Amino acid sequence: MVVVVVFDAAAMVTSITQAEILIALVVAAHAGVLAVRLCFSLYKA
């Protein structure tokens, strides 16, 4: 008995909308600002 599993690559790829990309960029920028502030606070301490 042979079992063949075929994955459909198109089914696994989801389209990302422009709004989702914008949200991701805003979140990443916010995380970067927080990281810089944390580093500065640790440097001053």
N, C-alpha and C positions, 0 to 999 in steps of 0.2 A: 504494500500500500504506500503510495507516494502522495504527500501533501504539498501542494505548491501554494505559497502565499505571495500574492502580488500586491504591492502597495501603490496606490494611485497618488503620484506626487502632486497632481493638481488639487486633490482633495485636502492635502495637508497645508497648502499655501493659502493664507487668507489675505485679502487685500486690505491694506491700511489706508484709511482716509486721511486727507490733509489735516482735518481737525485733530485726529489722534496723534499725528506727527507733531503738530503745534503743542498739544498738551504735554507730550513726552519731552519736548525741548524746554518748555517752561519748568517742568518738574526737575529736569536735569540742571538747569541754570540755578534754580532755587537750592538744590542740593550743593552745588558748587559754591554758592555764596555762603551757605551755612558752614561748609568745610573751611573756607578761608577765614571766616569769623572765629571758628574754633581754634584754628592754628594760631591766629593773632592773639587770642585770649591766653592760650597756653604759652605763647612766647613771652607775653607780658608777665605772667605769673612766675 
